[in-house]
Amino acid sequence: DTAVSQTPKYLVTQMGNDKSIKCEQNLGHDTMYWYKQDSKKFLKIMFSYNNKELIINETVPNRFSPKSPDKAHLNLHINSLELGDSAVYFCASSPSGQGSGYTFGSGTRLTVV
Amino acid sequence: SQQGEEDPQALSIQEGENATMNCSYKTSINNLQWYRQNSGRGLVHLILIRSNEREKHSGRLRVTLDTSKKSSSLLITASRAADTASYFCATDAGGNTPLVFGKGTRLSVIA
């Protein structure tokens, strides 16, 4: 059983399109995250949700909108895609409380052409 | 802003040798974690060391933490070709703040 699963694994789309990436975790964790990894492998936090509520919203264009229908799911919707959005997007989860490692999904490679 | 900085950026060693990677950070932390990322895959949690700990072991991994110098090191002993991956340190400042990752060290272990 995959602990944190993301779909799709690859996404190629044209500029201006709207796309969604789905994430589900079956670990019973309370907190979920979206990270963006750029071409230089730098990982940057985008959003953090705890029990379906937004906790962290870093400086991310409002074209990116996370949605958490329940604490096991955190989806990422992106409007009006731009070339600079091309990256690998990782979903992760962790239990509540301090000092816990994160469990990451395998990533979604988004290519905007 | 970015918290951790790994050093070196890339490291190439022979199988059987030890690999040491260093991480420096800027602000106070609750704990520091190390992750491995194989090419094209997600990150895998390796080890966590709390701010009141100085050293921790897990199998062939040894992590040290020096909070006075705001630095940590990851030692992989008796490296194997399968250890080839990128290694990231990540700092946890506590509260609701998410992990902040460094840029990573790319380790190549040559058989």
Backbone of each chain as ProteinMPNN parsed JSONL, in Angstrom:
{"seq_chain_A": "DTAVSQTPKYLVTQMGNDKSIKCEQNLGHDTMYWYKQDSKKFLKIMFSYNNKELIINETVPNRFSPKSPDKAHLNLHINSLELGDSAVYFCASSPSGQGSGYTFGSGTRLTVV", "coords_chain_A": {"N_chain_A": [[0.835, -1.197, 0.0], [0.576, 2.153, -0.918], [1.8, 4.873, 0.902], [1.671, 7.717, 0.726], [0.161, 8.977, -1.954], [0.321, 10.354, -5.177], [-1.281, 11.808, -7.946], [-1.456, 13.059, -11.29], [1.564, 11.225, -12.211], [3.142, 12.305, -14.184], [2.728, 15.311, -16.005], [1.948, 17.07, -18.75], [1.349, 20.087, -20.261], [-0.245, 22.875, -21.901], [0.605, 26.36, -21.882], [-1.467, 28.547, -20.02], [-3.489, 26.766, -19.523], [-5.625, 25.041, -17.103], [-4.936, 22.968, -14.362], [-5.011, 20.063, -12.215], [-3.56, 18.463, -9.371], [-3.617, 15.521, -7.543], [-3.595, 14.333, -4.164], [-3.245, 11.819, -1.749], [-3.225, 10.401, 1.498], [-2.724, 7.52, 3.486], [-2.022, 7.216, 6.08], [-3.093, 8.218, 8.339], [-2.254, 10.663, 9.181], [-2.266, 14.048, 10.458], [-1.438, 16.362, 9.253], [-0.713, 17.845, 6.147], [1.226, 18.623, 3.206], [2.357, 20.712, 0.488], [5.109, 20.79, -1.593], [7.417, 22.424, -3.774], [9.77, 21.471, -6.148], [12.48, 22.735, -7.766], [14.387, 23.019, -10.87], [16.959, 22.936, -9.979], [16.888, 21.312, -7.865], [16.03, 22.422, -5.517], [13.922, 22.496, -2.77], [10.876, 23.896, -1.938], [8.546, 25.034, 0.421], [5.064, 25.209, -0.154], [2.337, 25.072, 0.694], [0.644, 24.279, 3.755], [-1.453, 22.138, 5.5], [-3.539, 21.459, 8.269], [-5.568, 19.092, 9.604], [-7.549, 19.652, 7.633], [-7.475, 22.388, 7.577], [-6.027, 25.427, 6.457], [-2.737, 26.154, 7.209], [-0.19, 27.118, 6.605], [0.731, 29.366, 4.112], [2.775, 30.012, 1.83], [4.636, 32.465, -0.044], [3.071, 32.275, -2.687], [1.799, 32.376, -5.958], [-1.613, 33.428, -6.426], [-2.783, 31.862, -8.287], [-2.437, 29.306, -7.642], [-4.253, 27.002, -5.886], [-4.933, 25.288, -3.064], [-6.836, 22.452, -1.965], [-8.586, 20.813, 0.548], [-10.519, 18.269, 1.064], [-10.881, 16.415, 3.083], [-8.984, 15.184, 5.901], [-7.282, 13.349, 4.838], [-6.737, 13.971, 2.275], [-5.209, 16.226, 0.016], [-5.427, 18.373, -2.418], [-4.095, 20.019, -5.311], [-4.743, 22.767, -7.178], [-4.117, 24.443, -10.185], [-4.323, 27.408, -11.861], [-4.322, 28.983, -15.101], [-1.715, 28.228, -16.221], [1.82, 28.783, -16.278], [5.026, 29.045, -17.947], [7.039, 29.07, -16.041], [6.011, 27.548, -14.026], [6.723, 25.0, -14.368], [8.022, 22.185, -12.887], [8.822, 19.841, -10.24], [6.33, 18.642, -8.201], [5.737, 17.94, -4.872], [3.843, 16.101, -2.607], [3.337, 15.743, 0.881], [3.117, 14.256, 4.16], [2.581, 14.394, 7.723], [2.509, 13.345, 11.172], [0.681, 15.01, 13.828], [2.171, 17.315, 16.166], [5.445, 17.868, 17.475], [8.632, 17.125, 16.024], [8.515, 15.035, 14.073], [9.116, 12.923, 11.322], [8.62, 13.507, 7.803], [6.46, 11.978, 5.407], [6.813, 11.44, 2.071], [5.2, 11.793, -1.118], [5.666, 10.377, -4.424], [5.986, 12.347, -6.23], [4.995, 14.765, -8.75], [5.704, 15.443, -11.954], [5.549, 18.363, -13.564], [5.216, 19.808, -16.667], [5.179, 22.658, -18.493], [4.318, 23.813, -21.595]], "CA_chain_A": [[0.0, 0.0, 0.0], [1.336, 3.395, -0.987], [1.421, 5.692, 2.04], [1.275, 9.005, 0.168], [0.089, 8.775, -3.398], [0.014, 11.54, -5.976], [-1.614, 11.562, -9.353], [-0.684, 12.081, -12.057], [3.016, 11.237, -12.015], [3.63, 13.252, -15.191], [1.68, 16.189, -16.53], [2.447, 17.988, -19.77], [0.198, 20.897, -20.628], [0.089, 24.139, -22.543], [0.434, 27.61, -21.128], [-2.829, 29.062, -19.931], [-4.437, 25.739, -19.079], [-5.836, 24.797, -15.678], [-4.717, 21.558, -14.067], [-5.044, 19.671, -10.801], [-2.776, 17.326, -8.896], [-4.294, 14.977, -6.367], [-2.737, 13.685, -3.168], [-3.968, 11.102, -0.705], [-2.368, 9.642, 2.412], [-3.455, 6.526, 4.268], [-1.245, 7.034, 7.31], [-3.802, 8.815, 9.47], [-1.581, 11.899, 9.591], [-3.137, 15.225, 10.533], [-0.887, 17.496, 8.513], [-0.269, 17.578, 4.781], [2.014, 19.72, 2.642], [2.807, 20.73, -0.898], [6.423, 21.372, -1.847], [7.818, 22.541, -5.179], [11.206, 21.264, -6.347], [12.838, 23.319, -9.059], [15.361, 22.271, -11.679], [18.201, 22.818, -9.215], [16.58, 20.395, -6.761], [15.678, 23.153, -4.304], [12.563, 22.226, -2.307], [10.302, 25.047, -1.258], [7.199, 24.801, 0.908], [4.021, 26.025, -0.75], [1.184, 25.092, 1.58], [0.565, 23.297, 4.823], [-2.801, 22.0, 6.032], [-3.699, 20.613, 9.439], [-6.983, 18.73, 9.764], [-8.303, 20.335, 6.568], [-7.388, 23.849, 7.656], [-4.792, 26.004, 5.954], [-1.854, 26.647, 8.254], [0.897, 27.879, 5.996], [0.574, 29.707, 2.708], [3.957, 30.804, 1.512], [4.462, 33.414, -1.142], [2.735, 31.496, -3.871], [0.766, 33.099, -6.717], [-2.958, 32.928, -6.111], [-3.209, 30.896, -9.307], [-2.342, 28.007, -6.987], [-5.249, 26.91, -4.824], [-5.039, 23.956, -2.468], [-8.159, 22.107, -1.44], [-8.506, 19.634, 1.402], [-11.877, 17.828, 1.386], [-10.771, 15.755, 4.379], [-7.586, 15.259, 6.321], [-6.483, 12.38, 4.091], [-6.559, 14.449, 0.908], [-4.835, 17.62, -0.223], [-5.269, 18.52, -3.858], [-3.519, 21.301, -5.73], [-5.277, 23.225, -8.458], [-3.32, 25.542, -10.733], [-4.981, 28.109, -12.97], [-3.528, 29.792, -16.042], [-0.348, 27.744, -16.076], [2.895, 29.532, -16.915], [6.24, 28.252, -18.173], [7.793, 28.997, -14.785], [5.405, 26.584, -13.101], [7.326, 23.682, -14.618], [8.781, 21.739, -11.708], [8.259, 18.623, -9.643], [5.537, 18.991, -7.034], [5.675, 16.834, -3.922], [2.931, 16.105, -1.476], [3.913, 15.058, 2.04], [2.263, 14.286, 5.345], [3.255, 14.102, 8.988], [1.578, 13.358, 12.299], [0.714, 16.242, 14.605], [3.189, 17.333, 17.209], [6.79, 18.208, 17.02], [9.636, 16.084, 15.933], [8.114, 13.886, 13.26], [9.552, 12.943, 9.94], [7.583, 13.594, 6.794], [6.367, 10.945, 4.387], [6.601, 12.116, 0.798], [4.76, 11.096, -2.306], [6.723, 10.188, -5.416], [6.136, 13.551, -7.025], [4.329, 14.987, -10.044], [6.54, 16.297, -12.812], [4.715, 19.23, -14.396], [5.918, 20.5, -17.745], [4.309, 23.594, -19.195], [4.935, 24.116, -22.9]], "C_chain_A": [[0.871, 1.248, 0.0], [0.866, 4.318, 0.113], [0.917, 7.066, 1.607], [1.301, 8.852, -1.347], [-0.352, 10.053, -4.088], [-0.342, 11.087, -7.37], [-1.9, 12.882, -10.041], [0.801, 12.143, -11.715], [3.674, 12.215, -12.984], [2.46, 14.051, -15.729], [2.331, 17.163, -17.495], [1.247, 18.762, -20.289], [0.657, 22.208, -21.234], [-0.122, 25.313, -21.605], [-1.017, 28.031, -21.142], [-3.856, 28.048, -19.472], [-4.557, 25.711, -17.56], [-5.671, 23.3, -15.433], [-4.781, 21.316, -12.568], [-4.142, 18.475, -10.553], [-3.436, 16.837, -7.612], [-3.296, 14.295, -5.439], [-3.605, 13.05, -2.088], [-2.972, 10.386, 0.192], [-3.235, 8.719, 3.265], [-2.76, 6.222, 5.593], [-1.961, 7.563, 8.546], [-3.144, 10.082, 9.988], [-2.541, 13.078, 9.568], [-2.688, 16.355, 9.616], [-0.385, 17.052, 7.15], [0.344, 18.837, 4.196], [2.121, 19.571, 1.128], [4.143, 21.447, -0.948], [6.648, 21.425, -3.355], [9.325, 22.348, -5.244], [11.579, 21.764, -7.738], [13.936, 22.505, -9.749], [16.703, 22.104, -10.985], [18.007, 21.996, -7.949], [16.221, 21.107, -5.467], [14.205, 22.921, -3.987], [12.034, 23.414, -1.528], [8.868, 24.737, -0.836], [6.225, 25.747, 0.198], [2.873, 26.199, 0.235], [1.317, 24.01, 2.646], [-0.865, 23.314, 5.363], [-2.769, 21.09, 7.249], [-5.186, 20.357, 9.646], [-7.888, 19.574, 8.874], [-8.203, 21.853, 6.618], [-6.022, 24.342, 7.213], [-3.983, 26.581, 7.103], [-0.805, 27.571, 7.674], [0.552, 28.134, 4.542], [1.735, 30.613, 2.375], [3.663, 31.721, 0.323], [4.29, 32.648, -2.446], [1.676, 32.285, -4.634], [-0.619, 32.543, -6.434], [-3.559, 32.111, -7.239], [-3.17, 29.469, -8.735], [-3.364, 27.977, -5.851], [-5.316, 25.477, -4.315], [-6.458, 23.72, -1.974], [-8.035, 20.804, -0.66], [-9.915, 19.207, 1.796], [-11.955, 17.067, 2.709], [-9.297, 15.636, 4.704], [-6.695, 14.258, 5.61], [-6.161, 12.849, 2.68], [-6.155, 15.915, 0.885], [-4.506, 17.744, -1.695], [-4.753, 19.918, -4.177], [-4.063, 21.653, -7.112], [-4.481, 24.434, -8.917], [-4.046, 26.126, -11.931], [-3.953, 28.808, -13.854], [-2.043, 29.455, -15.955], [0.646, 28.562, -16.885], [4.121, 28.63, -17.057], [7.01, 28.037, -16.872], [7.198, 28.058, -13.758], [5.976, 25.188, -13.299], [8.261, 23.317, -13.474], [8.24, 20.379, -11.306], [7.56, 19.036, -8.353], [5.397, 17.753, -6.149], [4.635, 17.112, -2.852], [3.603, 15.346, -0.341], [2.916, 15.119, 3.184], [3.096, 13.989, 6.575], [2.203, 14.061, 10.094], [1.674, 14.696, 13.035], [1.792, 16.154, 15.679], [4.561, 17.533, 16.617], [7.661, 16.974, 16.862], [9.207, 14.86, 15.184], [8.66, 14.039, 11.861], [8.364, 13.018, 9.008], [7.626, 12.354, 5.907], [5.983, 11.629, 3.094], [5.965, 11.182, -0.222], [5.897, 11.041, -3.313], [6.855, 11.362, -6.381], [5.314, 13.57, -8.3], [5.206, 15.936, -10.842], [5.633, 17.058, -13.768], [5.585, 19.942, -15.419], [4.922, 21.366, -18.482], [5.005, 24.007, -20.487], [4.201, 25.246, -23.608]], "O_chain_A": [[1.785, 1.383, 0.813], [-0.337, 4.538, 0.26], [-0.132, 7.524, 2.062], [2.356, 8.624, -1.939], [-1.273, 10.737, -3.643], [0.212, 10.125, -7.901], [-2.528, 13.756, -9.443], [1.231, 13.041, -10.992], [4.653, 12.875, -12.636], [1.352, 13.538, -15.887], [3.162, 17.981, -17.103], [0.249, 18.173, -20.705], [1.816, 22.599, -21.091], [-0.919, 25.257, -20.668], [-1.71, 27.89, -22.149], [-4.964, 28.412, -19.078], [-3.731, 26.265, -16.835], [-6.188, 22.472, -16.183], [-4.627, 22.235, -11.763], [-3.984, 17.599, -11.404], [-3.766, 17.619, -6.721], [-2.284, 13.751, -5.881], [-4.557, 13.65, -1.587], [-1.987, 9.826, -0.29], [-4.325, 9.088, 3.704], [-2.888, 5.131, 6.149], [-1.49, 7.379, 9.669], [-3.434, 10.529, 11.098], [-3.491, 13.118, 8.785], [-3.491, 17.212, 9.248], [0.278, 16.024, 7.016], [0.04, 19.955, 4.613], [1.995, 18.481, 0.572], [4.298, 22.551, -0.427], [6.143, 20.591, -4.108], [10.072, 22.978, -4.494], [11.065, 21.285, -8.749], [14.349, 21.45, -9.269], [17.495, 21.237, -11.354], [18.866, 21.989, -7.066], [16.117, 20.465, -4.422], [13.341, 23.126, -4.84], [12.662, 23.88, -0.578], [8.072, 24.24, -1.632], [6.522, 26.922, -0.02], [2.487, 27.319, 0.57], [1.99, 22.995, 2.47], [-1.416, 24.377, 5.648], [-2.067, 20.078, 7.265], [-5.965, 21.29, 9.839], [-8.879, 20.139, 9.336], [-8.791, 22.536, 5.779], [-4.994, 23.754, 7.548], [-4.481, 27.397, 7.878], [-0.563, 28.664, 8.186], [0.131, 27.226, 3.826], [1.69, 31.821, 2.606], [2.56, 31.724, -0.224], [5.241, 32.416, -3.193], [0.746, 32.812, -4.023], [-0.786, 31.341, -6.229], [-4.719, 31.707, -7.161], [-3.789, 28.553, -9.276], [-3.338, 28.827, -4.961], [-5.707, 24.566, -5.045], [-7.178, 24.651, -1.617], [-7.46, 19.826, -1.138], [-10.46, 19.729, 2.769], [-12.991, 17.08, 3.375], [-8.45, 15.954, 3.87], [-5.474, 14.307, 5.759], [-5.397, 12.198, 1.967], [-6.686, 16.736, 1.633], [-3.461, 17.29, -2.162], [-4.951, 20.864, -3.415], [-3.863, 20.921, -8.082], [-4.205, 25.34, -8.132], [-4.344, 25.422, -12.896], [-2.865, 29.172, -13.407], [-1.22, 30.317, -15.649], [0.37, 28.977, -18.011], [4.242, 27.603, -16.389], [7.56, 26.962, -16.632], [7.814, 27.797, -12.724], [5.737, 24.295, -12.486], [9.18, 24.067, -13.144], [7.332, 19.837, -11.936], [8.153, 19.711, -7.511], [4.999, 16.68, -6.602], [4.564, 18.201, -2.281], [4.359, 14.405, -0.584], [1.99, 15.93, 3.178], [4.178, 13.408, 6.485], [1.138, 14.666, 9.97], [2.651, 15.426, 12.871], [2.254, 15.073, 16.044], [4.783, 17.383, 15.416], [7.442, 15.936, 17.487], [9.503, 13.743, 15.608], [8.669, 15.129, 11.289], [7.247, 12.644, 9.366], [8.683, 11.762, 5.686], [4.961, 12.311, 3.017], [6.158, 9.967, -0.196], [6.969, 11.597, -3.077], [7.731, 11.368, -7.245], [4.98, 12.524, -8.858], [5.42, 17.084, -10.453], [5.026, 16.474, -14.665], [6.567, 20.597, -15.07], [3.938, 20.87, -19.031], [6.137, 24.49, -20.471], [4.581, 25.632, -24.713]]}, "seq_chain_B": "SQQGEEDPQALSIQEGENATMNCSYKTSINNLQWYRQNSGRGLVHLILIRSNEREKHSGRLRVTLDTSKKSSSLLITASRAADTASYFCATDAGGNTPLVFGKGTRLSVIA", "coords_chain_B": {"N_chain_B": [[13.065, 32.258, 3.908], [15.789, 30.278, 2.695], [16.907, 27.71, 4.819], [18.773, 25.583, 5.439], [22.071, 24.7, 4.39], [23.809, 22.607, 2.421], [26.915, 20.881, 2.268], [29.5, 19.046, 0.787], [28.318, 20.22, -2.484], [28.356, 18.227, -4.327], [29.532, 14.874, -4.257], [31.814, 12.333, -4.809], [32.614, 9.005, -4.413], [34.419, 5.913, -3.773], [33.034, 2.637, -3.634], [32.594, 1.269, -0.418], [34.049, 3.175, 0.9], [33.793, 5.885, 3.32], [31.235, 8.38, 3.535], [30.837, 11.787, 4.04], [28.638, 14.361, 4.778], [27.776, 17.742, 5.144], [25.804, 20.181, 6.93], [24.607, 23.408, 7.314], [22.814, 25.82, 9.222], [20.566, 28.606, 9.951], [18.856, 29.667, 11.967], [17.253, 29.152, 15.215], [16.396, 25.798, 16.125], [14.078, 23.034, 16.541], [14.447, 20.418, 15.843], [16.526, 18.52, 13.589], [16.565, 17.063, 10.423], [17.413, 14.396, 8.19], [17.183, 13.515, 4.791], [16.831, 11.273, 2.02], [16.976, 11.264, -1.513], [16.334, 9.475, -4.254], [17.045, 9.413, -7.769], [14.472, 10.85, -9.595], [12.546, 10.177, -7.768], [10.554, 10.355, -4.706], [11.259, 12.005, -1.528], [12.893, 10.351, 1.137], [12.646, 9.789, 4.533], [15.386, 9.704, 6.699], [16.699, 10.053, 9.233], [16.292, 11.627, 12.4], [17.315, 14.205, 14.504], [17.225, 15.639, 17.65], [17.234, 18.934, 19.108], [18.46, 18.868, 21.564], [20.123, 16.763, 21.45], [23.282, 15.287, 20.586], [24.456, 13.398, 19.016], [23.527, 10.736, 16.849], [22.666, 7.433, 15.856], [21.928, 5.225, 13.163], [21.847, 2.252, 11.876], [24.083, 2.184, 9.224], [24.329, 4.858, 9.314], [25.371, 7.931, 10.731], [24.668, 10.706, 12.609], [25.499, 13.967, 13.544], [25.057, 16.814, 15.655], [25.605, 20.166, 16.17], [24.613, 22.643, 17.947], [25.638, 25.046, 18.764], [27.266, 25.855, 16.735], [25.478, 25.78, 14.789], [25.218, 23.596, 12.977], [25.28, 20.436, 11.246], [26.196, 17.03, 10.632], [26.194, 14.309, 8.348], [27.129, 11.058, 8.286], [27.885, 8.384, 6.265], [28.726, 5.153, 6.529], [30.934, 2.671, 5.109], [30.11, 2.748, 2.308], [27.743, 1.975, -0.317], [26.931, 1.133, -3.718], [24.224, 1.478, -3.983], [23.69, 3.565, -2.315], [23.901, 5.828, -3.738], [22.554, 8.892, -4.397], [20.65, 11.92, -3.775], [21.131, 13.89, -0.899], [19.451, 15.491, 1.681], [19.334, 17.993, 4.171], [17.024, 19.06, 6.665], [15.335, 21.501, 8.515], [13.49, 21.901, 11.506], [11.633, 24.242, 12.995], [9.757, 24.206, 14.897], [6.405, 24.589, 16.373], [3.912, 25.546, 14.077], [5.458, 25.671, 11.864], [6.645, 24.495, 8.745], [8.963, 21.951, 7.578], [12.113, 23.13, 6.51], [14.126, 22.905, 3.775], [17.513, 22.207, 2.755], [19.785, 22.678, -0.057], [20.848, 20.306, -0.809], [23.096, 17.461, -1.145], [24.699, 15.809, -3.709], [25.389, 12.546, -3.912], [27.609, 10.231, -5.246], [28.308, 6.891, -5.527], [30.769, 4.825, -6.486], [31.053, 1.729, -7.95]], "CA_chain_B": [[14.316, 32.085, 3.173], [16.355, 28.949, 2.841], [17.485, 27.52, 6.13], [19.936, 24.721, 5.446], [23.004, 24.713, 3.264], [24.641, 21.414, 2.474], [28.276, 20.988, 1.758], [29.639, 19.697, -0.524], [27.171, 20.102, -3.379], [28.467, 16.913, -4.955], [30.567, 14.045, -3.652], [31.969, 11.071, -5.517], [33.528, 8.146, -3.655], [34.443, 4.498, -4.146], [32.277, 1.737, -2.756], [33.346, 0.859, 0.761], [34.534, 4.359, 1.611], [32.801, 6.634, 4.094], [30.809, 9.65, 2.936], [30.418, 12.78, 5.035], [27.962, 15.534, 4.244], [27.573, 18.738, 6.195], [24.656, 21.055, 6.78], [24.599, 24.549, 8.223], [21.524, 26.496, 9.233], [20.716, 29.988, 10.397], [18.084, 30.072, 13.141], [17.043, 28.112, 16.226], [15.619, 24.666, 15.639], [13.642, 21.993, 17.462], [15.135, 19.215, 15.42], [17.075, 18.545, 12.24], [16.288, 15.768, 9.804], [18.09, 14.096, 6.932], [16.368, 12.781, 3.83], [17.478, 10.808, 0.795], [16.138, 11.297, -2.712], [16.86, 8.813, -5.441], [16.695, 10.12, -8.984], [13.102, 10.672, -10.063], [11.69, 9.645, -6.704], [10.28, 11.242, -3.584], [12.235, 12.017, -0.447], [12.712, 9.334, 2.162], [13.186, 10.209, 5.815], [16.451, 8.822, 7.175], [17.02, 10.144, 10.651], [15.931, 12.893, 13.045], [18.079, 14.477, 15.715], [16.606, 16.747, 18.361], [18.185, 20.009, 19.421], [19.196, 18.557, 22.796], [20.97, 15.602, 21.182], [24.535, 15.639, 19.92], [24.823, 12.355, 18.053], [22.535, 9.685, 16.716], [23.08, 6.395, 14.916], [20.909, 4.352, 12.613], [22.534, 1.383, 10.911], [25.356, 2.745, 8.745], [24.239, 6.32, 9.365], [25.682, 8.615, 11.982], [24.374, 12.13, 12.495], [25.9, 14.812, 14.669], [24.442, 18.136, 15.675], [26.282, 21.161, 17.009], [23.717, 23.802, 17.917], [26.412, 26.29, 18.953], [27.769, 26.222, 15.406], [24.353, 25.649, 13.855], [25.66, 22.709, 11.911], [25.061, 19.002, 11.4], [26.854, 16.225, 9.61], [25.687, 12.959, 8.102], [28.19, 10.132, 7.873], [27.457, 7.068, 5.791], [29.914, 4.3, 6.567], [30.979, 1.517, 4.203], [29.099, 3.099, 1.3], [27.388, 1.01, -1.365], [26.436, 1.788, -4.934], [22.813, 1.808, -3.753], [23.603, 4.823, -1.553], [23.916, 6.926, -4.707], [21.302, 9.652, -4.268], [20.822, 13.26, -3.202], [20.839, 13.894, 0.533], [18.999, 16.81, 2.105], [19.005, 18.249, 5.563], [15.827, 19.874, 6.812], [15.226, 21.991, 9.881], [12.15, 22.06, 12.072], [11.719, 25.313, 13.998], [8.703, 24.023, 15.885], [5.114, 25.215, 16.116], [3.291, 25.15, 12.815], [6.356, 25.905, 10.726], [7.003, 23.257, 8.053], [10.386, 21.719, 7.38], [12.806, 23.927, 5.504], [15.16, 22.04, 3.225], [18.686, 22.736, 2.089], [19.877, 22.412, -1.49], [21.196, 18.903, -1.001], [24.39, 16.979, -1.616], [24.532, 14.682, -4.619], [26.405, 11.538, -3.622], [27.785, 9.142, -6.218], [29.159, 5.822, -5.017], [31.22, 4.098, -7.671], [31.36, 0.311, -7.645]], "C_chain_B": [[14.888, 30.72, 3.504], [17.072, 28.845, 4.17], [18.802, 26.764, 6.056], [20.783, 24.869, 4.201], [23.87, 23.484, 3.396], [25.984, 21.657, 1.805], [28.898, 19.605, 1.824], [28.365, 19.579, -1.357], [27.159, 18.746, -4.052], [29.662, 16.187, -4.367], [30.613, 12.719, -4.396], [32.999, 10.229, -4.781], [33.475, 6.728, -4.199], [33.613, 3.703, -3.149], [33.172, 1.277, -1.601], [33.901, 2.029, 1.559], [33.394, 4.981, 2.425], [32.477, 7.94, 3.378], [30.341, 10.571, 4.046], [29.831, 13.992, 4.336], [27.651, 16.472, 5.403], [26.401, 19.649, 5.874], [24.792, 22.193, 7.774], [23.247, 25.239, 8.124], [21.643, 27.806, 9.982], [19.99, 30.331, 11.696], [17.911, 28.906, 14.097], [16.136, 27.018, 15.679], [15.146, 23.788, 16.797], [14.313, 20.667, 17.131], [15.653, 19.413, 13.998], [16.937, 17.132, 11.682], [17.115, 15.634, 8.53], [17.183, 13.199, 6.082], [17.239, 12.358, 2.662], [16.481, 10.883, -0.345], [16.872, 10.603, -3.846], [16.326, 9.529, -6.672], [15.262, 9.802, -9.408], [12.132, 10.164, -9.015], [11.423, 10.706, -5.645], [11.357, 11.155, -2.521], [11.873, 10.958, 0.593], [13.388, 9.802, 3.44], [14.208, 9.197, 6.314], [16.578, 8.852, 8.683], [16.665, 11.538, 11.146], [16.766, 13.036, 14.295], [17.5, 15.725, 16.362], [17.684, 17.738, 18.804], [18.98, 19.737, 20.697], [20.06, 17.297, 22.653], [22.21, 16.03, 20.417], [24.912, 14.628, 18.844], [23.721, 11.302, 18.04], [22.981, 8.71, 15.648], [21.848, 5.652, 14.414], [21.573, 3.505, 11.536], [23.881, 1.952, 10.525], [25.372, 4.271, 8.781], [24.621, 6.836, 10.747], [25.47, 10.096, 11.754], [24.874, 12.83, 13.74], [25.22, 16.163, 14.533], [25.21, 19.012, 16.647], [25.453, 22.437, 16.947], [24.477, 25.112, 18.121], [26.968, 26.779, 17.628], [26.665, 26.183, 14.358], [24.761, 24.786, 12.66], [25.391, 21.252, 12.283], [25.869, 18.28, 10.343], [26.194, 14.85, 9.55], [26.849, 12.13, 7.593], [27.551, 8.824, 7.455], [28.704, 6.203, 5.738], [29.78, 3.158, 5.56], [29.966, 1.681, 3.071], [28.946, 1.997, 0.25], [26.898, 1.779, -2.577], [24.978, 2.236, -4.761], [22.621, 3.075, -2.922], [23.64, 6.034, -2.475], [22.561, 7.606, -4.73], [21.66, 11.079, -3.885], [20.379, 13.208, -1.75], [20.551, 15.329, 0.965], [18.905, 16.88, 3.623], [17.785, 19.157, 5.591], [15.694, 20.262, 8.268], [13.776, 22.229, 10.255], [12.267, 23.087, 13.195], [10.619, 25.212, 15.034], [7.429, 24.768, 15.539], [4.515, 24.683, 14.838], [4.214, 25.317, 11.614], [6.727, 24.578, 10.072], [8.521, 23.127, 7.953], [10.92, 22.636, 6.28], [14.022, 23.132, 5.064], [16.339, 22.832, 2.681], [18.701, 22.328, 0.628], [20.323, 20.992, -1.794], [22.629, 18.67, -1.432], [24.124, 15.781, -2.5], [25.696, 13.731, -4.408], [26.417, 10.481, -4.716], [28.744, 8.144, -5.62], [29.494, 4.911, -6.181], [31.649, 2.689, -7.277], [32.734, -0.086, -8.175]], "O_chain_B": [[14.5, 30.093, 4.49], [17.758, 29.775, 4.595], [19.827, 27.239, 6.547], [20.28, 25.129, 3.108], [24.592, 23.334, 4.382], [26.145, 22.501, 0.923], [28.826, 19.002, 2.895], [27.427, 18.893, -0.951], [26.099, 18.18, -4.318], [30.673, 16.799, -4.023], [29.589, 12.064, -4.589], [34.122, 10.675, -4.548], [32.595, 6.385, -4.989], [33.509, 4.06, -1.976], [34.341, 0.944, -1.791], [34.19, 1.897, 2.749], [32.219, 4.658, 2.248], [33.326, 8.527, 2.707], [29.541, 10.177, 4.894], [30.436, 14.569, 3.432], [27.307, 16.035, 6.501], [26.051, 19.861, 4.713], [25.063, 21.961, 8.952], [22.614, 25.239, 7.068], [22.679, 28.098, 10.579], [20.449, 31.19, 12.45], [18.37, 27.798, 13.822], [15.233, 27.274, 14.881], [15.729, 23.794, 17.881], [14.693, 19.902, 18.018], [15.264, 20.351, 13.302], [17.165, 16.143, 12.38], [17.466, 16.623, 7.886], [16.526, 12.28, 6.572], [18.247, 12.993, 2.353], [15.295, 10.602, -0.171], [17.896, 11.084, -4.332], [15.278, 10.174, -6.621], [14.889, 8.639, -9.559], [11.015, 9.765, -9.342], [11.985, 11.801, -5.679], [12.261, 10.324, -2.608], [10.701, 10.714, 0.879], [14.563, 10.169, 3.432], [13.944, 7.995, 6.351], [16.568, 7.809, 9.338], [16.732, 12.509, 10.393], [16.908, 12.084, 15.063], [17.309, 16.746, 15.702], [18.871, 17.417, 18.862], [20.052, 20.308, 20.892], [20.652, 16.83, 23.626], [22.188, 17.019, 19.685], [25.603, 14.961, 17.881], [23.082, 11.017, 19.053], [23.597, 9.099, 14.656], [20.866, 5.475, 15.135], [21.829, 3.976, 10.428], [24.732, 2.181, 11.385], [26.329, 4.896, 8.325], [24.252, 6.269, 11.776], [26.023, 10.676, 10.82], [24.692, 12.343, 14.855], [24.858, 16.591, 13.437], [25.433, 18.642, 17.8], [25.577, 23.219, 16.005], [24.011, 26.17, 17.7], [27.124, 27.983, 17.421], [26.886, 26.509, 13.192], [24.66, 25.196, 11.503], [25.291, 20.892, 13.456], [26.187, 18.839, 9.293], [25.712, 14.315, 10.548], [27.475, 12.466, 6.588], [26.773, 8.23, 8.201], [29.633, 6.491, 4.984], [28.677, 2.738, 5.208], [29.075, 0.849, 2.9], [29.86, 1.22, -0.026], [26.497, 2.938, -2.47], [24.559, 3.247, -5.324], [21.51, 3.599, -2.836], [23.427, 7.158, -2.021], [21.546, 6.984, -5.041], [22.831, 11.406, -3.694], [19.384, 12.568, -1.412], [21.304, 16.252, 0.657], [18.45, 15.939, 4.273], [17.545, 19.926, 4.66], [15.916, 19.44, 9.157], [12.961, 22.686, 9.454], [12.912, 22.84, 14.214], [10.546, 26.033, 15.948], [7.368, 25.488, 14.542], [4.606, 23.489, 14.553], [3.793, 25.124, 10.473], [7.087, 23.63, 10.769], [9.259, 24.078, 8.212], [10.264, 22.875, 5.267], [14.848, 22.736, 5.886], [16.194, 23.962, 2.214], [17.757, 21.712, 0.132], [20.186, 20.528, -2.926], [23.285, 19.544, -1.998], [23.42, 14.85, -2.109], [26.847, 14.067, -4.689], [25.384, 9.913, -5.068], [29.863, 8.494, -5.246], [28.611, 4.302, -6.785], [32.487, 2.492, -6.397], [33.152, -1.232, -8.009]]}, "name": "protein", "num_of_chains": 2, "seq": "DTAVSQTPKYLVTQMGNDKSIKCEQNLGHDTMYWYKQDSKKFLKIMFSYNNKELIINETVPNRFSPKSPDKAHLNLHINSLELGDSAVYFCASSPSGQGSGYTFGSGTRLTVVSQQGEEDPQALSIQEGENATMNCSYKTSINNLQWYRQNSGRGLVHLILIRSNEREKHSGRLRVTLDTSKKSSSLLITASRAADTASYFCATDAGGNTPLVFGKGTRLSVIA"}
